Amino acid sequence: MGKTVVEKIIAKHCGGEVKAGDFVVAGVDLAMSHDSTGPIAVEAFRKYGKEKIWDPSKVLFVLDHATPSPNERVSGLHAMLRDFAKEQGIRLYEGGEGVCHQLVVEKGHIRPGDFAVGTDSHTCTYGALNALSFGIGSTDMSGVLLTGKIWLRVPEVLKIVYKGRLPQGVFSKDLMLYTVGRIGAAGADYLALEFTGETIRAMSMADRLTMCNMSIECGAKAGFMEADETTLSWLSERAEGTFEPLQDDADAGFADLYEWDVSCLAPQVACPHAVDKVKPIDEVSGTEIQQVFIGTCTNGRLEDLRVAAKILEGRKVNENVRLLVCPASRQIMLESMEEGILPALVKAGATVIPPGCGPCPGTHLGVPSDGERVLSSANRNFKGRMGNNRAEIFLASPATCAASALEGRITDPRKHFERKGA
């Protein structure tokens, strides 16, 4: 039987043939930690009694979850990572540079065929670039820092073929919410999700990154896509060195194969307090909201801010709504300023916060009050997410978020695209 992309990447990194279900030890190309999980990995590494990590050129630290620092405890954790990075020669992105997952892809740290791990569950984002990537625990990361290797079971692949083009006003976030709703929060437990079909091929890299980012919300070990011209063109401006895109063999075996026609898909909304509690927009339209958040590693890219600005330009956010906007990186913030996107959002009433994770994890910034409803472009709406377990979080696309911010209630964004021809 032929091999999947996942089997090929793992075989390449463990030096022998593998098949789904095998237990292997594989070398990694990139190990990433951030300020929320990195300090535990550093403390665990110190206990080994070793002075140097295996390869500082393959390790990356990012300060993004609580930046600028909200208190002295967090400041101490930031200082710990800065000191360890300087001591070991590790590349560290300071607070304000952006969200770790955006920086990894934006700065060219990942390429087709690579194997990456990170102490964050949304490390699966990088699969959009034909790589294998997933989150691991902080103590597991300490072992990677020591050896450059990790133990894992080779996952089977669940392949999803999407047919048709998404309608106007419907985006990859809607498609991924729909996917999570159909599969369920644990429906792809320890599987690798492969996204393919004409719908995917028509997507920008930003849209593809959104899809892979939320693979973990189905319980998947990873999400990935094959590399095409869109992928290679995007990489040509960012990644250095040679790389070899990988494809499934024609006779590769899959755990399952789904084929869905999404040409009539409506905007989707995930309701509290589960990502797979997904409903079409017409079933939740009119639900009053008090806060809207557009940003995160899922939907804080230039294209996301651009579509929000198209809806909000020349208009005002509802007086009963607070709109928070957080570019996923400094580069995106600069580009959105130059393009006039951020000025349009600010004039509409948005509050722009520094590039990073912002309100998403609930460490600081934009914590909702008891009983408030938040509509967010983030990837999770668990009870307690965003810092208050007595608030309710709904998930939607940036377009739905922007349209809803105008009216003070969850709103179908499609009418705004018809109005402006966006």
Secondary structure as GFF3:
##gff-version 3
##sequence-region A 1 422
A	DSSP	alpha_helix	5	14	.	.	.	ID=ss1
A	DSSP	beta_strand	23	27	.	.	.	ID=ss2
A	DSSP	beta_strand	30	34	.	.	.	ID=ss3
A	DSSP	alpha_helix	38	46	.	.	.	ID=ss4
A	DSSP	three_ten_helix	56	58	.	.	.	ID=ss5
A	DSSP	beta_strand	59	62	.	.	.	ID=ss6
A	DSSP	alpha_helix	72	88	.	.	.	ID=ss7
A	DSSP	beta_strand	91	93	.	.	.	ID=ss8
A	DSSP	alpha_helix	100	106	.	.	.	ID=ss9
A	DSSP	beta_strand	115	118	.	.	.	ID=ss10
A	DSSP	three_ten_helix	121	129	.	.	.	ID=ss11
A	DSSP	beta_strand	132	135	.	.	.	ID=ss12
A	DSSP	alpha_helix	138	147	.	.	.	ID=ss13
A	DSSP	beta_strand	149	153	.	.	.	ID=ss14
A	DSSP	beta_strand	157	163	.	.	.	ID=ss15
A	DSSP	alpha_helix	172	183	.	.	.	ID=ss16
A	DSSP	beta_strand	192	196	.	.	.	ID=ss17
A	DSSP	alpha_helix	198	201	.	.	.	ID=ss18
A	DSSP	alpha_helix	205	213	.	.	.	ID=ss19
A	DSSP	three_ten_helix	215	218	.	.	.	ID=ss20
A	DSSP	beta_strand	222	224	.	.	.	ID=ss21
A	DSSP	alpha_helix	229	236	.	.	.	ID=ss22
A	DSSP	beta_strand	256	261	.	.	.	ID=ss23
A	DSSP	beta_strand	268	270	.	.	.	ID=ss24
A	DSSP	beta_strand	278	280	.	.	.	ID=ss25
A	DSSP	three_ten_helix	281	283	.	.	.	ID=ss26
A	DSSP	beta_strand	291	294	.	.	.	ID=ss27
A	DSSP	alpha_helix	296	299	.	.	.	ID=ss28
A	DSSP	alpha_helix	302	312	.	.	.	ID=ss29
A	DSSP	beta_strand	322	325	.	.	.	ID=ss30
A	DSSP	alpha_helix	330	338	.	.	.	ID=ss31
A	DSSP	alpha_helix	341	348	.	.	.	ID=ss32
A	DSSP	beta_strand	351	352	.	.	.	ID=ss33
A	DSSP	beta_strand	373	376	.	.	.	ID=ss34
A	DSSP	three_ten_helix	385	387	.	.	.	ID=ss35
A	DSSP	beta_strand	392	395	.	.	.	ID=ss36
A	DSSP	alpha_helix	398	407	.	.	.	ID=ss37
A	DSSP	alpha_helix	414	420	.	.	.	ID=ss38
###
